[in-house]
């Protein structure tokens, strides 16, 4: 299907070129006139079924009667408290040799501190948050919700990630492989309690599955940009890129911006990806880059310190 669309697009452009043979028509003008995006070769590969986890929770068929009372009701949870680390970093580092999931770590350029991940999907989300120009700051394992039980025990829940957007909004996410994990009664009840508390504090809570961030084409697109994030570039490169976008009215085709930056195409692309990390330009990562991929100029953040100020409200003394 992708190859057929590409062939149709090439034939359409060839017809335009023949019709306007008496004029000097460049390829970028044809790209801007295109009614639809040109597919990347990665998007034209034969369809393959999506990978699924080797195991996911399922409801016991024998449990067909009245649903049991939630755990928090049975154990008498009370006195809920939100807690953040004294240094506004991670609340826990779950690195040991007993986990059934993979663990990883990396340095976040935006938060300027190490980040720790539990499972491959948090790592994929880390790359996306690092490269998304809509995100100003983020922190993994940032907050714990603590309850006391009627028999004197303590129950804790640590959320996966929190981040601030360019308009100052605070978003909190829990990441799972599939929806089946969220459908477990214990998990559903726990997250409902946390959601109620965190939204009263002024943040929004989301449940994210791996369906999008682990999709192979999107995963590779984000990782390619992430791998270029430390490419060296000059102030002159930034000025040329931003001028090209402004000249196009605020949204420019990637091919136009790459020509403005100059040099070998792959090097120019790497420079743009590094600029994107620092929010100097924004490149659409929803699909693999092509000549007509949209490039924009990110807005200045409404409150660069919004996330750390939010966490500071719940920080405990060392």
Buried (B, 14 or more C-beta within 10 A) or exposed (E): EBEEBBEEBEEBBEEBEEEEEEEEBEEBBBBEEBEEBBBBEEBEEEEEEEEEEEEBBEEEEEEEEEEEEBBBEEBEBEEBEBBBBEEBBBBEBBEEEEEEEEBBBBEBBBBEBEBBBBBBBBBBBBBBBBBBBBBBBBBBBBBBBBBBBEEEEEBEBBBBBBBBBBEBBBBBBBBBBBEBBBBBBEBEBBBEBBBEBBEEEEBEBEBBBBEEBBBEEBBEBBBBBBEBBEBEBEEEBBEBBBEBBEEBEEEBBBBBBBBBBEEEEEBBBBBBBBBBBBBBBBBBBEBBBBBBBBBBBBEEBEBBEBBBBBBEEBBEEE
